[in-house]
């Protein structure tokens, strides 16, 4: 017979269920075990979308599934000597950011994503919770946050040309 677990019983197994509204207004709902797991994210319907904060993970991969709309991924491309790159992904597309790759995500209005964090988490000793989340360079964060949607579309076109 199936045994339903209470919230307290799940916590005893290391399961964390969390819901937050981030500084940029995004709604995030997560289910994590051992610092990795699943996150549902969508931007606020009543305000202009904003960039997240540029960051990287020490050991986690982040796999994104675009459920609806489109998202922009800004990242520092290591194989092109640190080039700042933007790619846009649309509904149904899947992409993965590897560990140690600085990146930032922008969710266009009406979008929603699933994020899977998988791999070996590397705790950040500067974070009280010990999460595998490290701030990217301030210059990359500032660069990504100043991009308009038109800038992102143009950079995506240039990125696709370079990757073909």
N, C-alpha and C positions, 0 to 999 in steps of 0.2 A: 504494500500500500504506500502511496506517495505521502510523504510527511511535509507539510507546509512549514517553513521556517519564519519565525518572527524577526523583526528588525534586530532585536538584541541577539538572537541566535546567529543571524548572518554576520553581525559585528564580531562575534566570537570566532568566526571563520576568516576574519580579515576583510570582509566585504564592506565597502563604503559606498553609500548612495548619497549623491549630493546634487543640489540645485542652486544655481547662482545667477545673478545678473552682474555681468562684468562692468568695468569702468567705461567701456565703449558701448554699453547698452545691450550687448549680446546676452541671450538667454542660453544657459548651458545646464544640461542634465547629464549626470554621469553615474556609471556603475564601475567601480574599480576594485581590484583585488591585488594587493602587493604593489600598489603604485602604478598599475597599468590596467587598461581596460577600455571601456567604451564611453564616448561623449557625443550627445546630440547638441548641435549648436544652430541657432538662428538669430539673425539681427533683429533689432526692434522694428516693428512695423510703422511706428509713429515718428521716426527720426532718420536723418541721413546716415547711411552706414559709415563706419569708421574702421580703420586698421586695428588689428590686435596689437600686442607689443612684440617686437622682434625678439626672437629667442632661439635656443637650440636645446637639444636633449643629449646628455652624456652617453646614454646607452639605448634609449628607446627609439624605435622607428615610429613614425606617425603615418598611418594610411588613412587617406581621406576619400570618402565616397560622396559625390555631389548628388544629393537627393533631389533638389530642385533649384532652378536658377543657375547662377554662375558665381564662381569665386576666383580671386586672383591670388597667386602664390608668388611672393617676392623671395628670392633666396640668393645667397652668395655661391656662385658656381665655381667649385674648386677646380674642375678640369679646364676652366678657361681663366686661370690665374686670378681668381677672386672677382670676376665680373659680376656686377649686380644684374640680376635677371628677373623678369616678370613673365609668368605664364598664366593664361586664363583657362579654367576648366569649366565645362558646362554639365548640365544634368546628365547623370549616368556615367560620367567619367570618374576614374579612380587614379590616384597618384600617391606616391609614398615619399616621405622626406626621411633620409637616413640619419642616424645619430651624428651629432657634431656639425650638422649643416644648419647654419643660421638661416632663419626664415621668418616670414611674416605673412599673415592671411588677411585678405579683405573679402568680405561677403557682400555682394551686391544686394540691393533691396529685393525682398521676396525669395531669397535663397535659404537653403538649409543643408547642413552636412552631417554625416556620420564620421566620427574619428575613432580609429582603433590605435591604441598605444600598445606596442608589443616589443619584446626584446628584454634585455637585462637593464633594469633601471639603475642609474648611477645617482645616488642622493646628492643634492646640493647642500653642503654643510652650512651655507649662508641662509638657507631657508629653514625656519623653525619646524616645518612639517617634513623636511628632508626629501621633498619631491625632486624628480629628475627634470628640472626646468632651470635654465641658465639664461641670463640676459645676454642678448647679442650686443655687438658694439653700438654705442650711442650714435655713431655716424650712419650706420646701416638703418637703425631704427628711424632716425630723422629723415633719411632719404626716402624710405618706403612710405612714411606717413605724409609726406608732402605730395605724393603722386595723386593726380586726379584720375577719374575713371577714363577720360580721354588719353591721358598719359599711359595708363595700364594697357589700353587697347593697342596703342602704338608700340609699346615695348614688347607686348605679346607677339605682334606681327614680326618684329625684328628678331625675337627669340626663336620663333618658328623657322625663320629663314636660316639662322645660324645652326639650328639643330637638324636641318634637312640634308 
